[in-house]
Amino acid sequence: MERLRFLVRIVEKQVKLLHRSDLALFEPNQMSWVLSDLETDDLLANALETFVVRFGRLQDILGDKLLPKLLIALNERPKSFSDNLDLAEKLGWIESASDWLAMRELRNQLIHEYIEDVQTLKLALDKAHAFVPELGQVAKNLILEISRRGWLKMA
């Protein structure tokens, strides 16, 4: 249970950090920089990289760490990533396992591939930005389930 509580603390922190990065990068009229200044403006490049890293990190913590630990705490045996997502969807913790898999593919694209085409990069970032509220909601759903069972109060 201590590991579960630790992961909840990390998730809460990461949700806040991603939200801050999202606001900094996507506030009105900010995305014009992607098309014009990304290669020459280090502050913008760092803001973009920070957003991408935080976007991927929160997905990893939720899908690869917190979800399996929660399933174990519920006496469920964690299975493959996609099977865990299917179960999380059935339990109402995530809206759509297929959306989550699409989000994971997007994360892999942003983190592991160098997107040279600016329009492709902008489309990928817009998709990631659109997924941020869903990540926050999934975090909230998992934490509420843990809290509802009284596992956050245990010492």
C-alpha positions in Angstrom: 0.0 0.0 0.0 2.9 2.4 0.7 4.0 2.1 -3.0 0.4 2.9 -4.1 0.3 6.0 -1.8 3.7 7.0 -3.2 2.5 6.7 -6.8 -0.6 8.8 -5.9 1.7 11.6 -4.6 3.8 11.4 -7.8 0.7 11.5 -10.0 -0.7 14.5 -8.2 2.6 16.3 -8.7 2.9 15.3 -12.4 -0.7 16.4 -13.2 0.1 19.9 -11.8 3.4 20.0 -13.8 1.8 18.9 -17.0 -1.0 21.5 -16.5 1.6 24.3 -16.1 3.5 23.2 -19.2 0.3 22.9 -21.2 -0.8 26.4 -20.2 2.6 27.9 -21.0 2.8 26.3 -24.4 -0.8 26.6 -25.5 -2.0 29.9 -24.2 -3.7 32.0 -26.9 -1.4 33.0 -29.8 1.5 30.9 -28.4 1.5 28.2 -31.1 2.6 30.6 -33.8 6.1 30.1 -32.5 6.1 26.5 -33.6 5.9 27.6 -37.2 8.4 30.3 -37.0 10.8 30.4 -34.1 11.3 26.8 -32.8 14.7 26.4 -34.3 16.1 29.7 -33.1 14.4 30.2 -29.7 15.9 28.1 -26.9 13.2 29.1 -24.4 10.5 27.9 -26.8 12.3 24.7 -27.6 12.8 24.0 -23.9 9.1 24.7 -23.2 8.1 22.3 -26.0 10.5 19.6 -24.7 9.2 20.0 -21.2 5.6 19.6 -22.3 6.4 16.5 -24.3 8.4 14.9 -21.5 5.7 15.6 -18.9 3.0 14.4 -21.2 4.8 11.1 -21.6 5.8 10.8 -18.0 2.3 11.2 -16.7 1.0 8.5 -19.2 3.8 6.2 -18.1 3.1 6.6 -14.4 -0.6 6.2 -14.8 -0.6 3.3 -17.3 2.6 1.4 -16.4 2.7 2.0 -12.6 -0.4 3.2 -10.9 -3.0 1.2 -12.8 -1.2 -2.1 -12.3 -0.6 -1.4 -8.6 -4.3 -0.5 -8.2 -5.3 -3.7 -9.9 -3.0 -5.7 -7.6 -4.5 -4.0 -4.5 -8.0 -5.1 -5.8 -6.7 -8.7 -6.1 -6.7 -8.5 -9.9 -3.8 -9.9 -11.7 -2.3 -7.2 -14.0 -2.0 -8.4 -17.6 -0.8 -6.8 -20.8 -1.0 -3.0 -21.1 -3.9 -3.2 -23.4 -5.7 -5.8 -21.3 -5.3 -3.5 -18.2 -6.7 -0.6 -20.2 -9.7 -2.7 -21.3 -10.4 -3.5 -17.6 -9.9 0.1 -16.6 -12.5 1.1 -19.2 -14.9 -1.5 -17.9 -14.4 -0.2 -14.4 -15.1 3.4 -15.6 -11.6 4.7 -14.8 -10.8 5.6 -18.4 -13.2 6.6 -21.0 -11.7 4.6 -23.9 -9.0 2.1 -24.1 -8.6 2.8 -27.8 -8.1 6.5 -27.1 -5.5 5.7 -24.5 -3.6 3.5 -27.0 -3.8 6.4 -29.5 -2.5 8.7 -26.9 0.4 6.2 -26.2 1.2 6.1 -29.9 1.3 9.9 -30.0 3.5 10.0 -26.9 5.9 7.6 -28.7 5.9 9.7 -31.8 6.6 12.9 -29.9 9.3 11.4 -27.6 11.1 8.9 -29.9 10.8 10.4 -33.4 12.2 13.6 -34.6 9.4 15.4 -36.4 11.0 17.5 -39.1 7.8 18.7 -40.8 6.5 21.6 -38.9 2.8 20.9 -39.8 3.1 17.3 -38.6 4.6 18.6 -35.4 1.9 21.1 -34.9 -0.8 18.4 -35.5 0.9 16.1 -33.0 1.1 18.8 -30.4 -2.5 19.8 -30.9 -3.5 16.2 -30.3 -1.4 16.0 -27.2 -2.9 19.2 -25.9 -6.4 17.8 -26.5 -5.5 14.7 -24.4 -4.2 16.7 -21.4 -7.7 17.0 -19.8 -8.2 13.2 -20.2 -4.9 12.5 -18.5 -6.0 14.7 -15.6 -9.4 12.9 -15.4 -7.9 9.5 -15.4 -5.5 10.5 -12.7 -8.5 11.8 -10.7 -10.5 8.7 -11.3 -7.7 6.4 -10.1 -7.0 8.5 -7.1 -10.7 8.7 -6.2 -10.9 4.9 -6.4 -7.9 4.5 -4.1 -9.3 7.1 -1.7 -12.8 5.6 -1.7 -11.3 2.3 -0.5 -9.5 4.1 2.3 -6.1 3.2 1.1 -4.7 6.8 1.3 -5.5 7.1 5.0 -3.6 4.1 6.1 -0.2 4.6 7.7 
